Amino acid sequence: MLGKIGILITILALVLLFFIVISIGAGAFSKDKIKPETKKYLRSVNILLIIVAVVGSILVLFI
């Protein structure tokens, strides 16, 4: 069974994987210029992922 640190690493790895998949899908790593709507979408996704990572960290480390 995973301990607290193992669960925290799993949560953060999944958040990082989700970030990479969303960024590739939105074309953030392509050499073409990104549209302003896409930049706004990626910024919103980044904020959401930061919130998920922070809440997950708090839940794992303090409960």
ZITA-V860754 format. One record per residue. N is the residue number from 1. SS is DSSP state (@ for helix, = for strand, . for the rest). D_FIRST is the distance of its C-alpha to the first C-alpha in Angstrom with 2 decimals. Layout:
n = [N/N]
ss = [SS/SS]
d_first = [D_FIRST/D_FIRST]
//
This chain:
n = [1/2/3/4/5/6/7/8/9/10/11/12/13/14/15/16/17/18/19/20/21/22/23/24/25/26/27/28/29/30/31/32/33/34/35/36/37/38/39/40/41/42/43/44/45/46/47/48/49/50/51/52/53/54/55/56/57/58/59/60/61/62/63]
ss = [./././@/@/@/@/@/@/@/@/@/@/@/@/@/@/@/@/@/@/@/@/@/@/@/./././././././././@/@/@/@/@/@/@/@/@/@/@/@/@/@/@/@/@/@/@/@/@/@/@/@/@/@/@/.]
d_first = [0.00/3.79/6.56/9.87/11.36/9.02/9.65/13.23/13.74/12.72/15.15/17.79/17.62/18.17/20.99/22.52/22.42/24.01/26.62/27.54/27.94/30.04/32.12/32.88/33.81/36.08/37.70/36.85/36.64/39.88/43.15/44.96/45.66/43.21/44.81/44.70/42.96/40.13/39.85/39.68/37.00/34.85/35.37/34.24/31.10/30.40/30.89/28.54/25.79/26.37/26.11/22.82/21.39/22.86/21.76/18.15/18.28/19.95/17.57/14.45/16.37/18.56/16.76]
//
